[in-house]
Every structure is written in structure tokens, then in C-alpha cells.
Amino acid sequence: MGKGLLTGKRGIIFGALDESSIAWQVALRAKEEGATFTLTNTPVALRFGKVKELGDLCGASVIAADATSEEELKLLFEQSVEALGGKLDFVLHSIGMSMNIRKKRDYTNLNYSFYQKTMDISATSFHKILQTAYHLDAINEWGSVVALSYIAAQRVFPGYNDMADAKAALESIARNFGYYYGKKCKVRVNTVSQSPTPSTAGSSVNGFDHFYDYAHQLSPLGNASAASCADFCVLLFSDYMRMVTMQNLYHDGGFSMVGTSTQSR
Ligand SMILES: NC(=O)c1ccc[n+]([C@@H]2O[C@H](COP(=O)([O-])OP(=O)(O)OC[C@H]3O[C@@H](n4cnc5c(N)ncnc54)[C@H](O)[C@@H]3O)[C@@H](O)[C@H]2O)c1
């Protein structure tokens, strides 16, 4: 199915843990389209996940980095540029984690040290990644940086908890950094607001099955899968989306535009 959309392009893909990860599917599609890239995740995720297996499948080096650590991000960018033989053309931020969700603290009873972690891992890390790349001048002109978001940034989905605040911040970072990076060297920065997707992070959200079924019923096209999200991310990395930046793009089968539906699927 590959059409060479990313031939000659180099990148970094954050957040593949196992086959259910959206980033896993993006890596497979990016490889199919001719890209070379490094894969990265936290040391713990590298121990317990299957990232090395994905590295073998894609011929990609795997480099450990905690996306909240500026030092580790700097090393990651430097090592990636060296391993890939030049500056980068795309970066995927596919990272999210909430201890409040994990520990079943609801939104009216948050633990604030967990909250800070949620924001740092799920939103500020995006700024840190962009700022690191910006100061190292690690991304080529017309490069593309994409982060994954969810519609709870705009509307209330009880159970999505403090991740809703993190996604609102993530989308704001895309808009604001997109301005500066576009001015400096035409690097594009966008978020993709994806349908509920059965993955480790997705399934950990309280009431995930309800979110999933509700969105699937309401969306005229049904929920978008991780594989179709990967197609969209690859398109955003490609030269066909050169003039799209600072946007939050819904990839949700139409869910975000529907008020109510008379049909059940
Ligand atoms: N699954 C869904 O329903 C859904 C819907 C919309 C958006 N998203 C977003 O998609 C992205 C990917 O999630 P997923 O559904 O593929 O789940 P996932 O659990 O497979 O991916 C989350 C990744 O974040 C990584 N991570 C956590 N802390 C980190 C840190 N400090 N540094 C670096 N990496 C860290 C994890 O190791 C994991 O690989 C997330 O931003 C998520 O919020 C998911």
C-alpha cells in the first residue's frame, strides 16, 4: 500500500508500547511510506513493552528517554540526528498518563502532585520536545510535528478526568509553538483529535467502553481506528499538508460535528 509519501524523511516517534498503541501503527505506516526514524519511550516502557520488537520490524534504533526530562530529550534529538544521518522532518508525540485516573481519584477529588505529573507528562512534554528541537535546530524547513489529542479538550467527558485539562494545554501549545516555529523555519505543529481507541492508555480511562460505544453510535463513519489514525499522521508528515499548521484536526468519523443521531449502528 506504500506510495513513498515519506521517502527520504527522517523522524522520531514517541509513545509506542505494544501493538495497541497508536504510535505503533504510525511507525508501521511511516516505514511503509519510506521514512527512517528512531523510536523512543521511557526506560520502564522499554523493559515492559514491546518497543524493541517494533524496532526490529522497522529497522529503527530504540532510544530511551523520559519526555519530561530536558536532558534526556536533548540527548535523544542529538542521537537521532546522528543515527539517521541528518536533521529530522517529522516528530510524533503520542504520550499520555494520569495517576489520578490510575488511582481512581475523580475530578472533584484530585491529588495535586498526580495532577502536576499528568500535566508534565501529557502536555508540558510537548513543549519540551518542541523547545529542544527548536534550540538544537534539529528539524528541517517544512518539517511536521504532530501530537495526539482528544475532544475532552473542548467538551466534558466525565471519567476523562485531569487528562481533559492536559489535552486543552496540549492543543494550546501546538497553536503557540506552531506560530514561533513556523516563523523561524516553516515547521508545522498540529494536534490530531482521535476517536476513542482501545489501547493501554485508552482502556485505563474510567468508563472507556461507554465512551467508545457512544462515539461509535454517534459518528456517521463510526470510530476511527488506530490504523486509520496512522494514515492521517503519515499524511500530516508528508509534503501534501505543507500549509497546515497550528490546527487541532478531528480524526473521529465525524463525531465532533454531530449533535444527536436517530440511528444506532
Ligand atoms: N486511546 C484513546 O482512546 C485515545 C484517544 C485520543 C487520543 N489519544 C492519545 O493518543 C496518545 C497515545 O495513546 P495510546 O492510546 O496509543 O496509548 P498507549 O498507552 O499505547 O501510549 C501512551 C504512551 O505514553 C508513554 N509515556 C508515558 N509516560 C511517558 C513519559 N514520561 N515519557 C515518554 N513516554 C511516556 C507510554 O509509555 C505509552 O507508550 C496519547 O496522547 C493519548 O492521550 C488516545
The ligand as an ORCA input file, in Angstrom:
! r2SCAN-3c Opt
* xyz 0 1
  N      -6.632      5.593     23.180
  C      -7.511      6.586     23.032
  O      -8.730      6.427     23.190
  C      -7.007      7.942     22.606
  C      -7.907      8.865     22.017
  C      -7.429     10.127     21.686
  C      -6.094     10.461     21.926
  N      -5.263      9.524     22.495
  C      -3.882      9.922     22.777
  O      -3.017      9.150     21.979
  C      -1.740      9.134     22.605
  C      -1.204      7.703     22.630
  O      -2.008      6.911     23.463
  P      -2.395      5.403     23.112
  O      -3.877      5.360     23.134
  O      -1.674      4.917     21.916
  O      -1.929      4.623     24.438
  P      -0.507      3.977     24.847
  O      -0.682      3.613     26.287
  O      -0.166      2.892     23.918
  O       0.533      5.174     24.686
  C       0.854      6.105     25.712
  C       2.367      6.165     25.738
  O       2.846      7.211     26.589
  C       4.103      6.761     27.063
  N       4.584      7.561     28.164
  C       4.029      7.684     29.421
  N       4.805      8.486     30.180
  C       5.849      8.879     29.408
  C       6.970      9.716     29.628
  N       7.195     10.308     30.819
  N       7.873      9.896     28.613
  C       7.675      9.300     27.420
  N       6.610      8.497     27.145
  C       5.720      8.301     28.130
  C       3.770      5.315     27.477
  O       4.917      4.544     27.777
  C       2.998      4.849     26.271
  O       3.864      4.308     25.290
  C      -1.931      9.775     23.980
  O      -1.589     11.140     23.921
  C      -3.410      9.628     24.191
  O      -3.932     10.555     25.135
  C      -5.686      8.281     22.812
*
